[in-house]
């Protein structure tokens, strides 16, 4: 199955504690079927002092979400929507099923 989510896409979380939150995709982890979304699913990590972080302490960062828990946001409606991939000539486009608005694939 073709991956319909790309880095930089605006997505909305559809399940879990962060339901309804929107953010841009920072990274797509293809092997694990997960995405890292900016400002969503923040977790706290207790770290020891190291060269990189000499102070140590508690660091808050984003944790990856499963791809099935996010939905691409339609620019027309500003809500999550399902997407199909359509080929126009040699160009592939992602088209929202409800509104018909297009995104580059």
MIRORO-465750 format. One line per field, with one value per atom (N, C-alpha, C, O, CB): residue number from 1; residue in one letter; atom name; x, y, z. Coordinates in nm, 3 decimals, padded with zeros to 5 digits. Glycine has a CB too. Layout:
BEGIN
marmar <- (NUM;...)
doba <- (a;...)
drenti <- (CA;...)
east <- (X;...)
north <- (Y;...)
up <- (Z;...)
END
This chain:
BEGIN
marmar <- (1;1;1;1;1;2;2;2;2;2;3;3;3;3;3;4;4;4;4;4;5;5;5;5;5;6;6;6;6;6;7;7;7;7;7;8;8;8;8;8;9;9;9;9;9;10;10;10;10;10;11;11;11;11;11;12;12;12;12;12;13;13;13;13;13;14;14;14;14;14;15;15;15;15;15;16;16;16;16;16;17;17;17;17;17;18;18;18;18;18;19;19;19;19;19;20;20;20;20;20;21;21;21;21;21;22;22;22;22;22;23;23;23;23;23;24;24;24;24;24;25;25;25;25;25;26;26;26;26;26;27;27;27;27;27;28;28;28;28;28;29;29;29;29;29;30;30;30;30;30;31;31;31;31;31;32;32;32;32;32;33;33;33;33;33;34;34;34;34;34;35;35;35;35;35;36;36;36;36;36;37;37;37;37;37;38;38;38;38;38;39;39;39;39;39;40;40;40;40;40;41;41;41;41;41;42;42;42;42;42;43;43;43;43;43;44;44;44;44;44;45;45;45;45;45;46;46;46;46;46;47;47;47;47;47;48;48;48;48;48;49;49;49;49;49;50;50;50;50;50;51;51;51;51;51;52;52;52;52;52;53;53;53;53;53;54;54;54;54;54;55;55;55;55;55;56;56;56;56;56;57;57;57;57;57;58;58;58;58;58;59;59;59;59;59;60;60;60;60;60;61;61;61;61;61;62;62;62;62;62;63;63;63;63;63;64;64;64;64;64;65;65;65;65;65;66;66;66;66;66;67;67;67;67;67;68;68;68;68;68;69;69;69;69;69;70;70;70;70;70;71;71;71;71;71;72;72;72;72;72;73;73;73;73;73;74;74;74;74;74;75;75;75;75;75;76;76;76;76;76;77;77;77;77;77;78;78;78;78;78;79;79;79;79;79;80;80;80;80;80;81;81;81;81;81;82;82;82;82;82;83;83;83;83;83;84;84;84;84;84;85;85;85;85;85;86;86;86;86;86;87;87;87;87;87;88;88;88;88;88;89;89;89;89;89;90;90;90;90;90;91;91;91;91;91;92;92;92;92;92;93;93;93;93;93;94;94;94;94;94;95;95;95;95;95;96;96;96;96;96;97;97;97;97;97;98;98;98;98;98;99;99;99;99;99;100;100;100;100;100;101;101;101;101;101;102;102;102;102;102;103;103;103;103;103;104;104;104;104;104;105;105;105;105;105)
doba <- (x;x;x;x;x;x;x;x;x;x;x;x;x;x;x;x;x;x;x;x;x;x;x;x;x;x;x;x;x;x;x;x;x;x;x;x;x;x;x;x;x;x;x;x;x;x;x;x;x;x;x;x;x;x;x;x;x;x;x;x;x;x;x;x;x;x;x;x;x;x;x;x;x;x;x;x;x;x;x;x;x;x;x;x;x;x;x;x;x;x;x;x;x;x;x;x;x;x;x;x;x;x;x;x;x;x;x;x;x;x;x;x;x;x;x;x;x;x;x;x;x;x;x;x;x;x;x;x;x;x;x;x;x;x;x;x;x;x;x;x;x;x;x;x;x;x;x;x;x;x;x;x;x;x;x;x;x;x;x;x;x;x;x;x;x;x;x;x;x;x;x;x;x;x;x;x;x;x;x;x;x;x;x;x;x;x;x;x;x;x;x;x;x;x;x;x;x;x;x;x;x;x;x;x;x;x;x;x;x;x;x;x;x;x;x;x;x;x;x;x;x;x;x;x;x;x;x;x;x;x;x;x;x;x;x;x;x;x;x;x;x;x;x;x;x;x;x;x;x;x;x;x;x;x;x;x;x;x;x;x;x;x;x;x;x;x;x;x;x;x;x;x;x;x;x;x;x;x;x;x;x;x;x;x;x;x;x;x;x;x;x;x;x;x;x;x;x;x;x;x;x;x;x;x;x;x;x;x;x;x;x;x;x;x;x;x;x;x;x;x;x;x;x;x;x;x;x;x;x;x;x;x;x;x;x;x;x;x;x;x;x;x;x;x;x;x;x;x;x;x;x;x;x;x;x;x;x;x;x;x;x;x;x;x;x;x;x;x;x;x;x;x;x;x;x;x;x;x;x;x;x;x;x;x;x;x;x;x;x;x;x;x;x;x;x;x;x;x;x;x;x;x;x;x;x;x;x;x;x;x;x;x;x;x;x;x;x;x;x;x;x;x;x;x;x;x;x;x;x;x;x;x;x;x;x;x;x;x;x;x;x;x;x;x;x;x;x;x;x;x;x;x;x;x;x;x;x;x;x;x;x;x;x;x;x;x;x;x;x;x;x;x;x;x;x;x;x;x;x;x;x;x;x;x;x;x;x;x;x;x;x;x;x;x;x;x;x;x;x;x;x;x;x;x;x;x;x;x;x;x;x;x;x;x;x;x;x;x;x;x;x;x;x;x;x)
drenti <- (N;CA;C;O;CB;N;CA;C;O;CB;N;CA;C;O;CB;N;CA;C;O;CB;N;CA;C;O;CB;N;CA;C;O;CB;N;CA;C;O;CB;N;CA;C;O;CB;N;CA;C;O;CB;N;CA;C;O;CB;N;CA;C;O;CB;N;CA;C;O;CB;N;CA;C;O;CB;N;CA;C;O;CB;N;CA;C;O;CB;N;CA;C;O;CB;N;CA;C;O;CB;N;CA;C;O;CB;N;CA;C;O;CB;N;CA;C;O;CB;N;CA;C;O;CB;N;CA;C;O;CB;N;CA;C;O;CB;N;CA;C;O;CB;N;CA;C;O;CB;N;CA;C;O;CB;N;CA;C;O;CB;N;CA;C;O;CB;N;CA;C;O;CB;N;CA;C;O;CB;N;CA;C;O;CB;N;CA;C;O;CB;N;CA;C;O;CB;N;CA;C;O;CB;N;CA;C;O;CB;N;CA;C;O;CB;N;CA;C;O;CB;N;CA;C;O;CB;N;CA;C;O;CB;N;CA;C;O;CB;N;CA;C;O;CB;N;CA;C;O;CB;N;CA;C;O;CB;N;CA;C;O;CB;N;CA;C;O;CB;N;CA;C;O;CB;N;CA;C;O;CB;N;CA;C;O;CB;N;CA;C;O;CB;N;CA;C;O;CB;N;CA;C;O;CB;N;CA;C;O;CB;N;CA;C;O;CB;N;CA;C;O;CB;N;CA;C;O;CB;N;CA;C;O;CB;N;CA;C;O;CB;N;CA;C;O;CB;N;CA;C;O;CB;N;CA;C;O;CB;N;CA;C;O;CB;N;CA;C;O;CB;N;CA;C;O;CB;N;CA;C;O;CB;N;CA;C;O;CB;N;CA;C;O;CB;N;CA;C;O;CB;N;CA;C;O;CB;N;CA;C;O;CB;N;CA;C;O;CB;N;CA;C;O;CB;N;CA;C;O;CB;N;CA;C;O;CB;N;CA;C;O;CB;N;CA;C;O;CB;N;CA;C;O;CB;N;CA;C;O;CB;N;CA;C;O;CB;N;CA;C;O;CB;N;CA;C;O;CB;N;CA;C;O;CB;N;CA;C;O;CB;N;CA;C;O;CB;N;CA;C;O;CB;N;CA;C;O;CB;N;CA;C;O;CB;N;CA;C;O;CB;N;CA;C;O;CB;N;CA;C;O;CB;N;CA;C;O;CB;N;CA;C;O;CB;N;CA;C;O;CB;N;CA;C;O;CB;N;CA;C;O;CB;N;CA;C;O;CB;N;CA;C;O;CB;N;CA;C;O;CB;N;CA;C;O;CB;N;CA;C;O;CB;N;CA;C;O;CB;N;CA;C;O;CB;N;CA;C;O;CB;N;CA;C;O;CB;N;CA;C;O;CB;N;CA;C;O;CB)
east <- (00.084;00.000;00.088;00.187;-00.095;00.054;00.131;00.110;-00.001;00.092;00.219;00.210;00.153;00.212;00.349;00.042;-00.026;00.016;-00.030;-00.175;00.102;00.149;00.294;00.376;00.133;00.325;00.460;00.505;00.424;00.465;00.636;00.693;00.642;00.643;00.849;00.597;00.547;00.397;00.342;00.612;00.327;00.181;00.116;00.169;00.131;00.002;-00.076;-00.171;-00.250;-00.155;-00.164;-00.249;-00.325;-00.288;-00.166;-00.434;-00.514;-00.517;-00.532;-00.659;-00.502;-00.507;-00.653;-00.734;-00.434;-00.687;-00.828;-00.862;-00.979;-00.864;-00.760;-00.786;-00.682;-00.576;-00.786;-00.713;-00.617;-00.630;-00.724;-00.479;-00.533;-00.538;-00.520;-00.558;-00.431;-00.463;-00.442;-00.545;-00.521;-00.304;-00.659;-00.763;-00.803;-00.829;-00.885;-00.808;-00.850;-00.734;-00.753;-00.941;-00.616;-00.501;-00.447;-00.451;-00.389;-00.398;-00.341;-00.194;-00.154;-00.419;-00.114;00.026;00.089;00.032;00.101;00.209;00.281;00.365;00.416;00.370;00.378;00.460;00.607;00.649;00.425;00.684;00.828;00.905;01.007;00.876;00.857;00.928;00.830;00.736;01.042;00.853;00.773;00.863;00.965;00.709;00.826;00.903;00.833;00.740;00.913;00.878;00.809;00.811;00.709;00.874;00.926;00.936;00.839;00.781;01.079;00.823;00.737;00.594;00.509;00.795;00.564;00.432;00.391;00.279;00.326;00.484;00.459;00.500;00.580;00.534;00.444;00.478;00.507;00.450;00.364;00.598;00.631;00.564;00.596;00.787;00.469;00.390;00.430;00.442;00.237;00.453;00.498;00.394;00.279;00.528;00.435;00.349;00.243;00.157;00.282;00.247;00.146;00.216;00.328;00.064;00.150;00.201;00.334;00.432;00.219;00.335;00.456;00.475;00.380;00.447;00.598;00.633;00.754;00.832;00.662;00.767;00.881;00.982;00.946;00.835;01.110;01.219;01.316;01.360;01.292;01.348;01.445;01.582;01.607;01.413;01.672;01.803;01.916;01.908;01.822;02.021;02.142;02.226;02.213;02.223;02.310;02.400;02.494;02.545;02.482;02.515;02.602;02.674;02.654;02.519;02.759;02.830;02.731;02.747;02.925;02.628;02.527;02.442;02.412;02.437;02.405;02.320;02.386;02.353;02.176;02.480;02.555;02.470;02.507;02.664;02.355;02.268;02.189;02.167;02.172;02.147;02.058;01.919;01.884;02.111;01.837;01.704;01.594;01.612;01.697;01.479;01.360;01.347;01.341;01.232;01.342;01.328;01.193;01.153;01.444;01.121;00.992;01.010;01.063;00.885;00.964;00.977;00.859;00.780;01.108;00.846;00.737;00.771;00.885;00.708;00.669;00.684;00.605;00.506;00.635;00.647;00.576;00.436;00.412;00.658;00.346;00.210;00.196;00.267;00.103;00.108;00.083;00.010;-00.073;00.002;00.042;-00.017;-00.170;-00.237;00.037;-00.225;-00.371;-00.441;-00.562;-00.406;-00.365;-00.424;-00.425;-00.469;-00.352;-00.376;-00.376;-00.445;-00.451;-00.232;-00.497;-00.567;-00.520;-00.503;-00.722;-00.498;-00.455;-00.565;-00.683;-00.424;-00.525;-00.621;-00.648;-00.556;-00.570;-00.777;-00.822;-00.812;-00.869;-00.969;-00.740;-00.727;-00.858;-00.872;-00.630;-00.956;-01.086;-01.167;-01.217;-01.167;-01.179;-01.266;-01.191;-01.254;-01.336;-01.057;-00.973;-01.007;-00.991;-00.988;-01.053;-01.083;-01.012;-00.967;-01.237;-01.002;-00.939;-01.024;-01.147;-00.916;-00.957;-01.030;-00.954;-00.831;-01.061;-01.027;-00.964;-00.911;-00.965;-01.064;-00.804;-00.733;-00.718;-00.696;-00.596;-00.730;-00.700;-00.591;-00.578;-00.828;-00.512;-00.406;-00.453;-00.497;-00.276;-00.444;-00.490;-00.371;-00.290;-00.609;-00.361;-00.254;-00.309;-00.403;-00.191;-00.249;-00.284;-00.161;-00.065;-00.330;-00.164;-00.047;00.065;00.050;-00.001;00.177;00.289;00.295;00.382;00.420;00.202;00.202;00.102;-00.011;00.171;00.146;00.057;00.005;00.080;00.131;-00.124;-00.187;-00.261;-00.314;-00.282;-00.264;-00.349;-00.476;-00.469;-00.276;-00.591;-00.719;-00.807;-00.823;-00.789;-00.865;-00.957;-01.088;-01.142;-00.982;-01.140;-01.257;-01.383;-01.466;-01.279;-01.399;-01.522;-01.521;-01.614;-01.541;-01.416;-01.415;-01.355;-01.386;-01.340;-01.269;-01.205;-01.084;-01.026;-01.303;-01.042;-00.923;-00.798;-00.793;-00.913;-00.696;-00.577;-00.454;-00.438;-00.550;-00.367;-00.234;-00.135;-00.169;-00.224;-00.012;00.090;00.132;00.147;00.212;00.152;00.192;00.340;00.388;00.149)
north <- (-00.119;00.000;00.124;00.131;00.000;00.221;00.345;00.427;00.436;00.427;00.486;00.570;00.706;00.775;00.585;00.744;00.866;00.986;01.098;00.847;00.963;01.072;01.105;01.015;01.034;01.234;01.281;01.380;01.438;01.345;01.399;01.496;01.635;01.673;01.491;01.711;01.847;01.855;01.966;01.902;01.741;01.741;01.780;01.750;01.602;01.847;01.880;01.764;01.725;02.015;01.709;01.595;01.624;01.712;01.467;01.548;01.558;01.422;01.320;01.608;01.420;01.295;01.257;01.340;01.309;01.131;01.089;00.999;00.975;01.018;00.949;00.867;00.894;00.951;00.718;00.852;00.863;00.991;01.069;00.852;01.013;01.128;01.262;01.367;01.115;01.259;01.381;01.401;01.477;01.380;01.335;01.342;01.486;01.564;01.261;01.520;01.653;01.750;01.853;01.711;01.718;01.808;01.797;01.690;01.774;01.908;01.911;01.953;02.028;02.006;01.903;01.940;01.891;01.809;01.883;01.943;01.903;01.779;01.762;02.018;01.694;01.574;01.615;01.679;01.470;01.576;01.604;01.491;01.514;01.626;01.367;01.251;01.136;01.119;01.208;01.058;00.938;00.818;00.805;00.940;00.729;00.606;00.493;00.431;00.575;00.465;00.373;00.229;00.161;00.377;00.183;00.045;00.017;-00.091;00.018;00.116;00.099;00.145;00.129;00.175;00.201;00.258;00.364;00.364;00.147;00.454;00.559;00.695;00.705;00.530;00.800;00.937;01.018;00.994;01.003;01.115;01.207;01.339;01.403;01.224;01.381;01.502;01.612;01.589;01.472;01.731;01.847;01.888;01.916;01.964;01.892;01.939;01.841;01.878;02.063;01.716;01.616;01.497;01.463;01.572;01.433;01.314;01.343;01.271;01.198;01.450;01.488;01.394;01.365;01.636;01.346;01.258;01.315;01.392;01.113;01.277;01.324;01.211;01.097;01.373;01.244;01.148;01.196;01.310;01.131;01.107;01.137;01.100;00.985;01.060;01.198;01.173;01.199;01.288;01.261;01.117;01.135;01.245;01.271;01.003;01.311;01.409;01.343;01.233;01.479;01.410;01.357;01.473;01.589;01.275;01.442;01.547;01.641;01.763;01.485;01.581;01.659;01.744;01.860;01.567;01.684;01.751;01.742;01.652;01.689;01.833;01.821;01.837;01.789;01.923;01.904;01.926;01.799;01.771;02.042;01.723;01.609;01.658;01.771;01.523;01.576;01.619;01.562;01.461;01.768;01.629;01.582;01.659;01.782;01.598;01.588;01.648;01.608;01.492;01.606;01.706;01.678;01.677;01.772;01.782;01.569;01.558;01.483;01.423;01.487;01.487;01.418;01.270;01.234;01.482;01.186;01.043;01.009;01.076;00.958;00.906;00.873;00.816;00.748;00.775;00.844;00.790;00.691;00.703;00.905;00.594;00.502;00.576;00.663;00.377;00.539;00.606;00.598;00.691;00.544;00.488;00.471;00.567;00.583;00.328;00.631;00.723;00.868;00.956;00.712;00.894;01.031;01.034;00.934;01.087;01.152;01.171;01.301;01.402;01.172;01.299;01.417;01.524;01.493;01.381;01.651;01.760;01.821;01.858;01.868;01.831;01.889;02.041;02.100;01.845;02.108;02.253;02.330;02.441;02.300;02.271;02.338;02.341;02.446;02.267;02.225;02.213;02.228;02.249;02.082;02.217;02.220;02.107;02.121;02.354;01.994;01.874;01.756;01.763;01.848;01.646;01.525;01.463;01.471;01.424;01.401;01.339;01.223;01.214;01.441;01.134;01.020;01.065;01.155;00.903;00.999;01.039;00.921;00.808;01.098;00.948;00.847;00.904;01.026;00.807;00.816;00.860;00.847;00.741;00.778;00.959;00.966;01.004;01.088;01.068;00.943;00.975;01.063;01.025;00.847;01.182;01.273;01.283;01.354;01.415;01.214;01.211;01.135;01.017;01.354;01.203;01.140;01.182;01.137;01.175;01.268;01.322;01.248;01.222;01.473;01.215;01.152;01.260;01.345;01.039;01.255;01.351;01.278;01.169;01.443;01.339;01.288;01.372;01.494;01.295;01.307;01.376;01.336;01.218;01.342;01.437;01.409;01.358;01.414;01.536;01.250;01.182;01.267;01.265;01.050;01.344;01.423;01.550;01.576;01.457;01.631;01.764;01.765;01.853;01.860;01.669;01.665;01.755;01.765;01.702;01.821;01.907;01.821;01.708;01.999;01.876;01.798;01.842;01.960;01.809;01.744;01.768;01.693;01.590;01.720;01.744;01.672;01.547;01.549;01.761;01.438;01.311;01.302;01.202;01.196)
up <- (00.000;00.000;00.000;00.073;00.122;-00.080;-00.088;00.038;00.091;-00.213;00.087;00.205;00.165;00.082;00.274;00.223;00.185;00.270;00.246;00.194;00.369;00.455;00.424;00.406;00.604;00.417;00.386;00.493;00.565;00.245;00.501;00.593;00.555;00.438;00.592;00.657;00.632;00.616;00.613;00.510;00.604;00.592;00.725;00.832;00.547;00.716;00.834;00.862;00.775;00.815;00.984;01.020;01.148;01.226;01.036;01.169;01.290;01.357;01.290;01.259;01.490;01.566;01.584;01.627;01.705;01.552;01.556;01.675;01.701;01.429;01.747;01.865;01.972;01.945;01.829;02.096;02.205;02.284;02.266;02.152;02.372;02.463;02.391;02.444;02.568;02.271;02.194;02.084;01.989;02.133;02.094;01.992;01.963;02.055;02.035;01.833;01.791;01.769;01.705;01.893;01.819;01.801;01.658;01.597;01.903;01.606;01.473;01.481;01.569;01.381;01.387;01.381;01.252;01.181;01.501;01.223;01.102;01.131;01.241;01.050;01.030;01.043;01.035;00.939;00.933;01.138;01.140;01.075;01.009;01.283;01.095;01.044;01.023;01.100;01.140;00.916;00.890;00.909;00.841;00.746;01.002;01.029;00.954;01.006;01.184;00.831;00.742;00.796;00.791;00.603;00.847;00.897;01.012;01.020;00.943;01.100;01.217;01.193;01.281;01.334;01.076;01.043;01.145;01.196;01.038;01.173;01.271;01.217;01.124;01.401;01.275;01.238;01.364;01.470;01.156;01.350;01.457;01.425;01.324;01.473;01.509;01.482;01.579;01.700;01.494;01.524;01.601;01.706;01.672;01.508;01.832;01.941;01.988;02.068;01.899;01.940;01.976;02.040;02.003;01.851;02.137;02.206;02.277;02.259;02.106;02.357;02.431;02.549;02.622;02.479;02.568;02.680;02.753;02.696;02.630;02.879;02.959;02.971;02.999;03.100;02.950;02.960;03.067;03.066;02.823;03.160;03.264;03.210;03.175;03.399;03.203;03.143;03.242;03.327;03.019;03.229;03.309;03.247;03.127;03.320;03.323;03.264;03.162;03.185;03.374;03.049;02.943;02.877;02.914;02.837;02.777;02.703;02.636;02.638;02.598;02.576;02.504;02.599;02.570;02.422;02.711;02.809;02.947;03.025;02.812;02.979;03.104;03.230;03.337;03.106;03.218;03.334;03.369;03.487;03.306;03.267;03.292;03.322;03.288;03.408;03.386;03.428;03.341;03.273;03.427;03.345;03.273;03.143;03.144;03.360;03.032;02.899;02.842;02.849;02.804;02.785;02.723;02.572;02.515;02.766;02.506;02.360;02.302;02.375;02.322;02.168;02.100;02.084;02.057;01.963;02.100;02.076;01.950;01.920;02.199;01.874;01.750;01.774;01.874;01.670;01.681;01.681;01.566;01.466;01.668;01.579;01.469;01.357;01.382;01.516;01.233;01.116;01.117;01.072;00.986;01.170;01.170;01.266;01.260;01.207;01.354;01.451;01.407;01.481;01.581;01.286;01.233;01.097;01.026;01.222;01.063;00.936;00.873;00.942;00.957;00.744;00.670;00.678;00.666;00.522;00.698;00.711;00.573;00.501;00.809;00.541;00.414;00.425;00.517;00.381;00.332;00.341;00.324;00.374;00.237;00.254;00.234;00.364;00.403;00.124;00.429;00.547;00.679;00.783;00.545;00.677;00.796;00.893;01.015;00.867;00.839;00.917;00.852;00.738;00.926;00.927;00.874;00.765;00.767;00.985;00.668;00.558;00.497;00.509;00.451;00.430;00.362;00.226;00.163;00.345;00.183;00.062;-00.032;00.011;00.096;-00.162;-00.263;-00.353;-00.367;-00.346;-00.415;-00.504;-00.647;-00.690;-00.481;-00.722;-00.860;-00.947;-00.908;-00.876;-01.065;-01.158;-01.269;-01.339;-01.217;-01.285;-01.395;-01.484;-01.451;-01.341;-01.596;-01.683;-01.614;-01.581;-01.721;-01.592;-01.521;-01.375;-01.301;-01.589;-01.333;-01.198;-01.109;-01.149;-01.201;-00.987;-00.890;-00.796;-00.750;-00.811;-00.768;-00.678;-00.568;-00.589;-00.755;-00.449;-00.341;-00.343;-00.334;-00.200;-00.355;-00.367;-00.249;-00.218;-00.504;-00.182;-00.072;-00.129;-00.224;00.015;-00.070;-00.124;-00.113;-00.203;-00.053;-00.004;00.014;-00.068;-00.145;00.159;-00.051;-00.114;-00.254;-00.334;-00.026;-00.284;-00.415;-00.426;-00.534;-00.520;-00.316;-00.323;-00.334;-00.284;-00.199;-00.402;-00.437;-00.360;-00.326;-00.586;-00.333;-00.276;-00.365;-00.423;-00.125;-00.375;-00.452;-00.377;-00.255;-00.480;-00.449;-00.387;-00.362;-00.310;-00.471)
END
